Amino acid sequence: MMSTIARILKSIGAFAVDHKLAALGGLIVITFVLTGVFADQLAPADPNRVATRFSLAPPGTPGFPLGADNNGRDILSRIIHGARISLYVSSVAVGIAALIGVTLGILAAWYRWTRGPIMRLMDVLLAFPGIVIALTIIAILGRGVENVIIAIAIYQIPQFARLAHGLALSVQEQTYVEAAVAGGESDAAILGRYVLPNIVAPIIVQISLLIPGAIMTAAGLSFIGLGVPPPMPEWGAMLQLSMTWGRIAPHMTIFPGLALMLVVFGFNVLGDGLRDALDPRLRGRS
């Protein structure tokens, strides 16, 4: 057990040394994840508590370190709880998309008779901008956290399916897979023991690179009033509210915008570092 932990820590240390910017991104991501997990303990106040006498209070006001919004709600508390909502929506949506997309991609590669229908469906979904698909699904299902997750997941499924399809096609041509087929192993055993483990690394990188896009999509839907319903604290909704009050209370725009920018930056550089570390073709260049 201790030796396993030591190897993991050594690998993390080597990654941090070789990919300093990615390590910074990882630190930012971990910080936001912990902030979301422990939001109830970290937030200095109830994010939905209204105190109209402190409406638009500037940063530094006692009890409002980052100021208050037009309803007198503590912006710091809303940003902290907003981290939980943004990371929950994006991670669950991308996780669902990865599960469905990878499954469809592997099936399309292994069973030729499914390749045409599955991949043509993926092509149709990719023909439309993701935000258009998301808006259409929200218009049909209505607002709500679950519906936002479904909308984001559906338009990201094709990206995982196409990636998994290409990777599975290359893996199934390997000698050890052909030997397993000749040995009479079942399809499920071959896919689970030989194909899936050899395509996991690129899938993990894809997940890390698509989560920031999901965060931005969720924020964008909330910004136009079709995402997470009020009064739930969500960064996009906070930025939408600041459109009215931002001129006289710029802190309503600055702090949610910084939180959104930092978490997207963290995931992007972490994903780039993971891609460089896990792709053997790129290791020599880093």
N, C-alpha and C positions, 0 to 999 in steps of 0.2 A: 504493500500500500504506500509506504513512505517513498519507496523507489519510484513508483509511478508518479506521485506528486512531484518528486524531484525532477523527473524527466519533463513533466509538463511545464514546471517553472523554468527549467533550462531552455526549453523550446520558446517559451514566451519571451525570455530574456534575449535570446538570439534574434527573435523576430523584431524586438524593440530596437536592438542595436542596428540591424540591417535596414529597417524601415522606420526611421524616426518619425516621419510625418504620419504614417499609418498608426504608429503607437500613440501619437497625440490624438488622432481620431478615435482610437479605441478607448483612450482615457475619457474623452468627451462623451462617447456613447455610454460607457459604464456609468459616468456621473449622472447622465440623464435617466438611465434605466433605474439606478438606485433612487434618484429623486422621485420618479414615478411610483416605484414600489413603496417607498416610505413617505408618500405625499402627506398622509394624515399626520405623521409625526413631525415632518419638516415644516409644513405650512404654519405660519404664525397665527392665522385666523381662518374662519370658515370662508371658503372662496365665494359663497353666495350670500354672505351676510351684508345687508344693505345698511349703510349709515349715511343718510343724505346730507347730514351737516358737514361731512368730509368730502362731498362731491368735488371731483377734479383736484383733490389735494395733491400738491407737488411731492416729488421724492424727498425723503428726509423728514416728512411729517411724523410726529410720534405715533407709532402703531402702524405706519404705512411706509416701510423702507423704500419702496419703489413708487409710491404715490397711490392714488385711488382713481377709479374710473368715474363716469358721470353719475353712477348710483352709489358712490362711496364704498365700493367693494375693493378690497386689498388686491392690488395688481400682482404682487409677489406671490400671494397664496393662489391666485388664479393661474399664474404661469406654472407654478409647481404642480398643481392638479391637472393643468393642461398637458404637461409632459406625460402623465399617466394615460390620458385619453388618446393623445397622438400616437404614442408608442404602442398602446394596446390595439388601436384600430389598424395601424400599419403592419404590425408584426402578425396579427391574426389573419389579415387579408392576404399578405404575402405567403404566410404558411399554408393557407388553404389553396392558393394559386399554385404553389410549389407541389403540394401533394397531388392535386388533380392533374396539373400540367405534366409533371414528371411521369406519372402513371400512364397518361395518354401517349406521351412521347415514346416510352419504352414499348408499350403495346403496338404502336404503329411501326416501330422498327422491327419487332420480333415476329409479328403476325402480318404478313404482307397484305392479306385481304382487308385489314383494317386501315392500312396506310392511306389509301385514297380518301375515304370519308373523314378520317380524323384530321389529316393535314389540310384538306380543303376547307374544313370548318375553321381551323386555326388561321388559314389565309384570309377567310372572310372577316374574322374578328380583327385581324391585323390591318385590314383595309380601312378601318375607321379609326380616327384619333381616339385615344383612350378616354379623354375627357368627355367626348361625345357619347361613348358607350356608358360611361358612368352617369352622365346626366339623364340619358334615356332610362336607365335602370332605376334611378332615384325618382324620376317622373312617374314610373309605373308602380314602384313599391312604396314611395313616400319617404319622408325624412325619418331619421333614426340611426343610432349607432350601428345596429345590425345591418341595416340596408346599405349604409356607407361601406361597411366591410364587404358585403356581397358585391357591390358595384365595383370596388377596386379589385377584388379577387378575380372577377370575370374577365376584365380586360387585361389582366396580367397572366392569365393561364396560357395563352398562346406563346408568350416569350419563354416560359419554362418548357412547354411541349416541344417547340422547335429545337431548343438547346438539348433537351434529353434525347430527342429523336436522332439528332446528328451524332451525339456522343455514343448512344447505344448502337448505332449502325457501325461505328468504328470498332467498338469493343467486341461485337459479336463476330467480327472477322478474325479475332485473335485465335491463336492455336489452342489455348487452354479452353476456350469456349467450344471450339469444334471438337476437342477431345471429350468434353463433357457431354455433348450431343451424341457423339459416337458411342459413349459409354452407357447411354440409355437413361441419363438423369432426366427428371421431369422438367418441364418448362419453368415451373415456379421455383424449383431449386436452382436452376441455372441463372434465372433473372435475379434471384435473391442473393446467391453466393458469388456470382462472377460479374454480372453486368452492373447491378446497382452500386456495389462498393467501389467500382472503378469510375463512376461518374459523379460521385458525391462531392468531390472537391470543387469542380466547376459550378455545381448547383449551389453550394454554400456561398461562393463568391457572387453568384447571381442574386441570391437572397439579400446579401449585404448591399448590393448596388441598387436593388429595386425598392428597398424599404424607404430611402429618402424620397423617391418619387411618389410612393404611397402616402407619405406624410404630407408632401406638397399637394397632392390631389385632395386629401381629406381637408386640408386647410383651405384649398381653393373652393371646394364645395361649401364649406361653412362660410367662407367669405361672401359668396353670392346667395347665402341663405338656404342652401339645400343640403347641408351637412348635419353635423351634430346639433340637435335642437337646444335652444336656450332653456334655462340659464346655465347649462353645463359649461364649465370653463374650457374653451378650446381656442388655440392660438389663432386660427383663421377667423373665428367669430370675434375675437378680441380686436383683430386688425380691422374687421369690417366696422365695428363700433367706433373705432378711432377715426374713421373717415369723417364722422360728424364732429368729433370733439378734438381731433388731433391738432388743429391749428392753435387752440388755446391751451391744450394739455398734451404736448408732444410726447410725454412719457407713455401715453396710452398706445402710441405707435412704436416707439423705440424699443421698449423692453420685450414685448411679444415677438417683434420682428427679429431681434437679436437671438432670442431663444430658438426660433425657427431656423435662422441662418446657421447657428452653431451646430444643431443636431444634424442638419442636412450635410454640412461640411464634414462633421465627424464620421458619418456613415460613408460618405463618398471616398474620403481618403483611406478609411479602414478597408473598404472594398477594394480599392486600387492596390493597397499593400497585400491583402490576402491573395489577390489575383497574381501578383508578382511572385509571392512566396509559394503558392500552390501549383502554378503552371511551370513545369520544368523547362519549357521553351524560353521563359523570361528570366529564369534565375541567373543566368550568366550576364544579364544586362543590368541587374540591380546592384 
